[in-house]
Amino acid sequence: MDKEVDKEKEKLEKIISRLKEKERPVAPAPAGKVAELKARLEGQSKELPLDFSKVSSETFTAKGLALVGRVYSSLQGVILRIAEFLSSIPVTKNMKVDLAAAGIDLSVEAYLVAVSSIALLSSLLIMLLLITLGVAIADISLAALAPLIGLFVFIGLSLLALLYPSMRATNRAFKIDRELPFALRHLATQLKSGVSFHRALQSIAEADYGLLSMEIKKVLRDIDGGMNTEEAFMKLAYSTRSKGLKKTIMQMNRALRTGGNLSDIMSGIASDVSFETRMLIRDFTEKLNIINVVFIMVAVVAPVTITILSAIIQLPIFAGKIPMSIVYISFLLVFAAMGLILFIIRRIEPA
């Protein structure tokens, strides 16, 4: 009986020690690690040259990209040359940061190889389809244009895939900035009521703050795994594009080191972020007024003008005839311009 009581006491003591460990005051992180993370965050760290030799087909199979792995193993030489060429394009300079901020769990080398594989496979399939179609309908010109169209498909897909991490990272930052003021006020309220910092973070992680809650869960997972609090937050700052969240982390780490009042700091940052968001919305509405005029010109005036001019030119008095292909191309350009305007609106839309 005494042995069972002793065992229960030991279990209870272990639970208490773990809780105390979580509730302990935050100690500063090792200076070297924090300095390294700060350098990476500010873009001052030296990036090592890309090493494509460490990429294998198993890399993609483990990530659920078995098709990419099979294509890479079949055309490894060609794909590696394409990936090395893509790595020289300036847009890939900050790809490591963009991939981390986009939540894409691939190295730069693996991502470039995946892009090369998908773009090459897609262009080859398009070429094969067009050649087959050209032969089937006895259209030699279509079959002759197949390689050129395949090249355009390859270039377009490659550029789009290279820009995708940056676009995704920006979109994630917008979503985080949208929830940040509410989460900071939630955190400040918890701290003012006497809840420990770790428990307050847990309440943020368990609340419905979307991507922000998911990022805080990662921070808590790192802390529970033995990482220092300051280091875990610096890691989060490195892997996000949200300026508000970066500012919050810097202020938070400074307060944790110096013993400042966290609740007041969180409330102040929440007010600043809310004010900046209101200013962004005001600027967006001013830009939208101008864009609306341009959109109406493109979507309404341009098609009507093209229709009227094409009808007038067809009259016998002008003794000329405009090819219908030019009319079709004009309307396609109008639709492309409309899509571009909508894309620009989406890009400048504030959080």
NORTA-V368270 format. One record per residue. N is the residue number from 1. RES is the residue in three letters. OMEGA is omega in whole degrees, -180 to 180 (NA if undefined). BURIAL is 1 if it has 16 or more other C-alpha atoms within 10 Angstrom, else 0. Layout:
N_RES_OMEGA_BURIAL / N_RES_OMEGA_BURIAL
//
This chain:
1_MET_180_0 / 2_ASP_180_0 / 3_LYS_179_0 / 4_GLU_178_0 / 5_VAL_179_0 / 6_ASP_179_0 / 7_LYS_179_0 / 8_GLU_178_0 / 9_LYS_179_0 / 10_GLU_178_0 / 11_LYS_-180_0 / 12_LEU_179_0 / 13_GLU_178_0 / 14_LYS_179_0 / 15_ILE_-180_0 / 16_ILE_-180_0 / 17_SER_178_0 / 18_ARG_178_0 / 19_LEU_178_0 / 20_LYS_180_0 / 21_GLU_180_0 / 22_LYS_-176_0 / 23_GLU_-175_0 / 24_ARG_176_0 / 25_PRO_-177_0 / 26_VAL_178_1 / 27_ALA_179_0 / 28_PRO_-180_0 / 29_ALA_175_1 / 30_PRO_-173_0 / 31_ALA_-178_0 / 32_GLY_-178_0 / 33_LYS_-180_0 / 34_VAL_179_1 / 35_ALA_179_0 / 36_GLU_179_0 / 37_LEU_178_1 / 38_LYS_179_1 / 39_ALA_178_0 / 40_ARG_-179_1 / 41_LEU_-178_1 / 42_GLU_178_0 / 43_GLY_-178_0 / 44_GLN_-179_0 / 45_SER_180_0 / 46_LYS_180_0 / 47_GLU_178_0 / 48_LEU_177_0 / 49_PRO_-178_0 / 50_LEU_-180_0 / 51_ASP_-177_0 / 52_PHE_-178_0 / 53_SER_-179_0 / 54_LYS_178_0 / 55_VAL_178_1 / 56_SER_179_0 / 57_SER_178_1 / 58_GLU_178_0 / 59_THR_-178_1 / 60_PHE_178_1 / 61_THR_180_0 / 62_ALA_-180_0 / 63_LYS_-179_0 / 64_GLY_180_0 / 65_LEU_-175_0 / 66_ALA_-179_0 / 67_LEU_178_0 / 68_VAL_178_1 / 69_GLY_180_1 / 70_ARG_178_1 / 71_VAL_-179_1 / 72_TYR_180_1 / 73_SER_-179_0 / 74_SER_-175_0 / 75_LEU_-172_0 / 76_GLN_-177_1 / 77_GLY_-179_0 / 78_VAL_-177_0 / 79_ILE_179_1 / 80_LEU_178_1 / 81_ARG_178_0 / 82_ILE_-180_1 / 83_ALA_178_1 / 84_GLU_177_1 / 85_PHE_180_0 / 86_LEU_-179_1 / 87_SER_179_1 / 88_SER_179_0 / 89_ILE_-176_0 / 90_PRO_-177_0 / 91_VAL_-179_0 / 92_THR_-176_1 / 93_LYS_-178_0 / 94_ASN_-174_0 / 95_MET_180_1 / 96_LYS_178_1 / 97_VAL_-179_1 / 98_ASP_179_1 / 99_LEU_178_1 / 100_ALA_-179_1 / 101_ALA_179_1 / 102_ALA_-179_1 / 103_GLY_178_0 / 104_ILE_-173_0 / 105_ASP_177_0 / 106_LEU_173_1 / 107_SER_179_1 / 108_VAL_-180_1 / 109_GLU_-179_1 / 110_ALA_-179_1 / 111_TYR_179_1 / 112_LEU_177_1 / 113_VAL_179_1 / 114_ALA_178_1 / 115_VAL_-180_1 / 116_SER_-179_1 / 117_SER_-177_1 / 118_ILE_-180_1 / 119_ALA_-180_1 / 120_LEU_180_1 / 121_LEU_-179_1 / 122_SER_-179_1 / 123_SER_178_1 / 124_LEU_179_1 / 125_LEU_178_0 / 126_ILE_178_1 / 127_MET_-179_1 / 128_LEU_180_1 / 129_LEU_-179_0 / 130_LEU_178_1 / 131_ILE_178_1 / 132_THR_179_0 / 133_LEU_179_1 / 134_GLY_178_1 / 135_VAL_-177_0 / 136_ALA_-178_0 / 137_ILE_179_0 / 138_ALA_178_0 / 139_ASP_-177_0 / 140_ILE_-178_0 / 141_SER_179_0 / 142_LEU_178_1 / 143_ALA_-180_1 / 144_ALA_180_0 / 145_LEU_-176_0 / 146_ALA_179_1 / 147_PRO_180_1 / 148_LEU_178_0 / 149_ILE_177_1 / 150_GLY_178_1 / 151_LEU_178_1 / 152_PHE_177_0 / 153_VAL_180_1 / 154_PHE_-179_1 / 155_ILE_-179_0 / 156_GLY_180_0 / 157_LEU_-180_1 / 158_SER_-180_1 / 159_LEU_179_0 / 160_LEU_-180_0 / 161_ALA_178_1 / 162_LEU_179_1 / 163_LEU_-174_0 / 164_TYR_-180_0 / 165_PRO_179_1 / 166_SER_179_1 / 167_MET_180_1 / 168_ARG_179_1 / 169_ALA_178_1 / 170_THR_179_1 / 171_ASN_178_1 / 172_ARG_179_1 / 173_ALA_177_1 / 174_PHE_-179_1 / 175_LYS_178_1 / 176_ILE_-180_1 / 177_ASP_-180_1 / 178_ARG_-176_1 / 179_GLU_-171_1 / 180_LEU_-179_1 / 181_PRO_-179_1 / 182_PHE_179_1 / 183_ALA_-180_1 / 184_LEU_177_1 / 185_ARG_175_1 / 186_HIS_-180_1 / 187_LEU_180_1 / 188_ALA_179_1 / 189_THR_179_1 / 190_GLN_-178_1 / 191_LEU_179_1 / 192_LYS_-179_0 / 193_SER_176_0 / 194_GLY_179_0 / 195_VAL_180_0 / 196_SER_-178_1 / 197_PHE_-179_1 / 198_HIS_178_1 / 199_ARG_179_0 / 200_ALA_176_1 / 201_LEU_178_1 / 202_GLN_180_1 / 203_SER_176_1 / 204_ILE_-179_1 / 205_ALA_-178_1 / 206_GLU_179_0 / 207_ALA_-176_0 / 208_ASP_177_0 / 209_TYR_174_1 / 210_GLY_-178_0 / 211_LEU_180_1 / 212_LEU_177_1 / 213_SER_179_1 / 214_MET_179_1 / 215_GLU_178_1 / 216_ILE_175_1 / 217_LYS_177_1 / 218_LYS_178_1 / 219_VAL_179_1 / 220_LEU_178_1 / 221_ARG_178_0 / 222_ASP_180_1 / 223_ILE_178_1 / 224_ASP_179_0 / 225_GLY_176_0 / 226_GLY_-180_0 / 227_MET_178_0 / 228_ASN_-177_1 / 229_THR_-179_1 / 230_GLU_180_1 / 231_GLU_180_1 / 232_ALA_179_1 / 233_PHE_176_1 / 234_MET_176_1 / 235_LYS_177_1 / 236_LEU_180_1 / 237_ALA_179_1 / 238_TYR_-173_1 / 239_SER_176_1 / 240_THR_176_1 / 241_ARG_-178_1 / 242_SER_-180_1 / 243_LYS_178_0 / 244_GLY_180_1 / 245_LEU_177_1 / 246_LYS_179_1 / 247_LYS_178_0 / 248_THR_-178_1 / 249_ILE_179_1 / 250_MET_180_1 / 251_GLN_-179_1 / 252_MET_180_1 / 253_ASN_178_1 / 254_ARG_179_0 / 255_ALA_179_0 / 256_LEU_180_1 / 257_ARG_-174_0 / 258_THR_-180_0 / 259_GLY_179_0 / 260_GLY_-180_0 / 261_ASN_-175_0 / 262_LEU_-176_1 / 263_SER_178_1 / 264_ASP_179_0 / 265_ILE_180_1 / 266_MET_179_1 / 267_SER_179_1 / 268_GLY_180_1 / 269_ILE_179_1 / 270_ALA_178_1 / 271_SER_179_1 / 272_ASP_-179_0 / 273_VAL_179_1 / 274_SER_179_1 / 275_PHE_179_0 / 276_GLU_179_0 / 277_THR_178_1 / 278_ARG_179_0 / 279_MET_178_0 / 280_LEU_179_1 / 281_ILE_178_1 / 282_ARG_178_0 / 283_ASP_-179_0 / 284_PHE_180_0 / 285_THR_178_0 / 286_GLU_178_0 / 287_LYS_-177_0 / 288_LEU_178_1 / 289_ASN_179_0 / 290_ILE_-178_0 / 291_ILE_179_1 / 292_ASN_179_0 / 293_VAL_179_0 / 294_VAL_-179_0 / 295_PHE_178_1 / 296_ILE_178_0 / 297_MET_-177_0 / 298_VAL_-172_1 / 299_ALA_-175_0 / 300_VAL_-174_0 / 301_VAL_-176_0 / 302_ALA_179_0 / 303_PRO_179_1 / 304_VAL_179_0 / 305_THR_179_0 / 306_ILE_-179_1 / 307_THR_-179_0 / 308_ILE_-179_0 / 309_LEU_180_0 / 310_SER_178_1 / 311_ALA_-179_0 / 312_ILE_-178_0 / 313_ILE_-180_0 / 314_GLN_-178_0 / 315_LEU_-179_0 / 316_PRO_-177_0 / 317_ILE_-180_0 / 318_PHE_178_0 / 319_ALA_179_0 / 320_GLY_-179_0 / 321_LYS_180_0 / 322_ILE_178_0 / 323_PRO_-180_0 / 324_MET_179_0 / 325_SER_179_0 / 326_ILE_177_0 / 327_VAL_180_1 / 328_TYR_180_0 / 329_ILE_179_0 / 330_SER_179_1 / 331_PHE_176_1 / 332_LEU_177_0 / 333_LEU_177_0 / 334_VAL_179_1 / 335_PHE_178_0 / 336_ALA_179_0 / 337_ALA_177_0 / 338_MET_178_1 / 339_GLY_179_0 / 340_LEU_179_0 / 341_ILE_178_1 / 342_LEU_178_0 / 343_PHE_179_0 / 344_ILE_178_0 / 345_ILE_180_1 / 346_ARG_-178_0 / 347_ARG_-177_0 / 348_ILE_-180_0 / 349_GLU_-180_1 / 350_PRO_179_1 / 351_ALA_NA_1
//
